[in-house]
């Protein structure tokens, strides 16, 4: 997307067998809060912008990317640090090493059809 930037989000590694499952459940609840707040940030904008959320498994490492208009960078970084204070956030020009990403992908283009009082549950 023209005029967009890529935000790379990394989280500290959580060992599953050392009380990690509770941390992962807590992180799942935090992601729900993030998506809900992201929805309200986009809802308040006069111009409708598109934001892409990517999860890429590259050489055994999971990377989370947000591709969004550059003018949303400050808002998104503030939101990320408010909900995930332990995360590391970098602004990139593009997703690195795309040629190393496997040629398998799942994609969804979700469109909001109406305003809902409750968040989506999966």
Secondary structure, DSSP 8 states (H G I E B T S, - for coil): -TTEEEEEEE-----IIIIIHHHHHHHHHHHHHHHHHHHHHHHH-SS----EEEEEEETTEEEEEEEEEGGGHHHHHHHHHHH-TT-EEEEESS-TTGGGS-S----------S--SS----
